[in-house]
Amino acid sequence: MAVSKEFIGDEPVAIKPYRTYGAGRSQITIFHGDSLELMPTLNANSVDVVVTSPPYNIGINYTVHRDNLPRPDYMEWMSHFGSIVSDVLRKDGSFFLNVGGTPEDPWLPWDVARAVSGELSLQNVIHWVKSISVDDVASDGSSTVLSAGHFKPISSRRFLNDCHEYIFHFTHDGRIPIDKLAVGVPYKDKSNIGRWKSVSSDLRDRGNLWFIPYETIRSKQQRPHPATFPVRLPEMCILLHGVREGMAVVDPFMGIGSTALACARLGVSFTGYDIDSSYLEESCSRLENYFSGRESKPEQM
Ligand SMILES: C[S@@+](CC[C@H](N)C(=O)[O-])C[C@H]1O[C@@H](n2cnc3c(N)ncnc32)[C@H](O)[C@@H]1O
């Protein structure tokens, strides 16, 4: 279990968390402050999974963080962040980094991934698909277009609508076994079961395109944070890494606590940080709603 501590001389002293929740096997610990200062106080080689979405430096209107650093400064900040993650991540741990681009700046996610990577290996690249349209062809040859997910129109004559973001999966050596079937999907053609020696159940690898829609927000009042991911996203990352007894998950940029909620649902322990106490307050009320049974059912795939 990751323990947060600071030092007076050589003596470790506990840092006071902003809030803690203990429910069964899931210990949730939330810190208010700069994660790049606080995370190094975690024990080295102690964290099973880091799953997070950092600020993308694209001018998002956060209340505390200023999202418009000069590009080299931002990349240096991300690089420093990556080295801190690398230190605290267990040798068999996983680091899932969600980053999106903009139509004008499509290299941004890859630049961030490069800056963060340091000594880490890029083991998988997952695409978080927010909206998708597929041509569904019936047996009589007729076709229908099926569209699903959150669609935010852009009025551009140059750019297609950007319907996805990246989830970069880093590990120390690029060879960490993952639990693919924990996020598996049933076979469409059931004759696959039994045809292949390796297939014993009606579940196959989902692949690296993950369709995870947002819950639709209809008014600004319903949006307590300008850049969240759905709870299902960190939940799938943790499941893919593999859930084990006593595991520790960290989100260094926790916002309104989507990763904390995923951990509560999965019964695993969580440590999170944010510099903005208003977002942390929202995290706490989401967690309290969840623990008191007032939170609605998890979003389904
Ligand atoms: C993209 S948002 C994360 C949203 C989160 N995934 C969610 O679903 O709510 C990035 C967050 O990083 C926080 N942040 C920015 N700089 C930080 C820092 N140095 N330490 C901790 N949090 C920071 C911002 O306040 C913001 O809430």
The ligand as an SDF file (V2000), in Angstrom:
LIG
                    3D

 27 29  0  0  0  0  0  0  0  0999 V2000
   -7.8120   16.9000  -17.1660 C   0  0  0  0  0  0  0  0  0  0  0  0
   -8.1860   17.3310  -15.5140 S   0  0  0  0  0  0  0  0  0  0  0  0
   -8.4730   15.7460  -14.7720 C   0  0  0  0  0  0  0  0  0  0  0  0
   -9.9480   15.4070  -14.6800 C   0  0  0  0  0  0  0  0  0  0  0  0
  -10.2210   14.0390  -14.0550 C   0  0  0  0  0  0  0  0  0  0  0  0
   -9.6890   12.9620  -14.8750 N   0  0  0  0  0  0  0  0  0  0  0  0
  -11.7270   13.8390  -13.8610 C   0  0  0  0  0  0  0  0  0  0  0  0
  -12.3180   12.9710  -14.5440 O   0  0  0  0  0  0  0  0  0  0  0  0
  -12.3280   14.5950  -13.0850 O   0  0  0  0  0  0  0  0  0  0  0  0
   -6.6460   17.8260  -14.8640 C   0  0  0  0  0  0  0  0  0  0  0  0
   -6.6920   18.2390  -13.3910 C   0  0  0  0  0  0  0  0  0  0  0  0
   -5.3650   18.4930  -12.9550 O   0  0  0  0  0  0  0  0  0  0  0  0
   -5.4110   19.4430  -11.8960 C   0  0  0  0  0  0  0  0  0  0  0  0
   -4.0410   19.9370  -11.7130 N   0  0  0  0  0  0  0  0  0  0  0  0
   -3.3340   20.8090  -12.4660 C   0  0  0  0  0  0  0  0  0  0  0  0
   -2.0770   20.9470  -12.0060 N   0  0  0  0  0  0  0  0  0  0  0  0
   -1.9730   20.1270  -10.9300 C   0  0  0  0  0  0  0  0  0  0  0  0
   -0.9250   19.8200  -10.0280 C   0  0  0  0  0  0  0  0  0  0  0  0
    0.3010   20.3860  -10.1440 N   0  0  0  0  0  0  0  0  0  0  0  0
   -1.1550   18.9240   -9.0480 N   0  0  0  0  0  0  0  0  0  0  0  0
   -2.3710   18.3470   -8.9120 C   0  0  0  0  0  0  0  0  0  0  0  0
   -3.4210   18.6160   -9.7280 N   0  0  0  0  0  0  0  0  0  0  0  0
   -3.2220   19.4890  -10.7270 C   0  0  0  0  0  0  0  0  0  0  0  0
   -6.4420   20.4450  -12.3900 C   0  0  0  0  0  0  0  0  0  0  0  0
   -6.9860   21.1900  -11.3180 O   0  0  0  0  0  0  0  0  0  0  0  0
   -7.4740   19.4970  -13.0610 C   0  0  0  0  0  0  0  0  0  0  0  0
   -8.5190   19.1970  -12.1780 O   0  0  0  0  0  0  0  0  0  0  0  0
  1  2  1  0
  2  3  1  0
  2 10  1  0
  3  4  1  0
  4  5  1  0
  5  6  1  0
  5  7  1  0
  7  8  2  0
  7  9  1  0
 10 11  1  0
 11 12  1  0
 11 26  1  0
 12 13  1  0
 13 14  1  0
 13 24  1  0
 14 15  1  0
 14 23  1  0
 15 16  2  0
 16 17  1  0
 17 18  1  0
 17 23  2  0
 18 19  1  0
 18 20  2  0
 20 21  1  0
 21 22  2  0
 22 23  1  0
 24 25  1  0
 24 26  1  0
 26 27  1  0
M  CHG  2   2   1   9  -1
M  END
$$$$
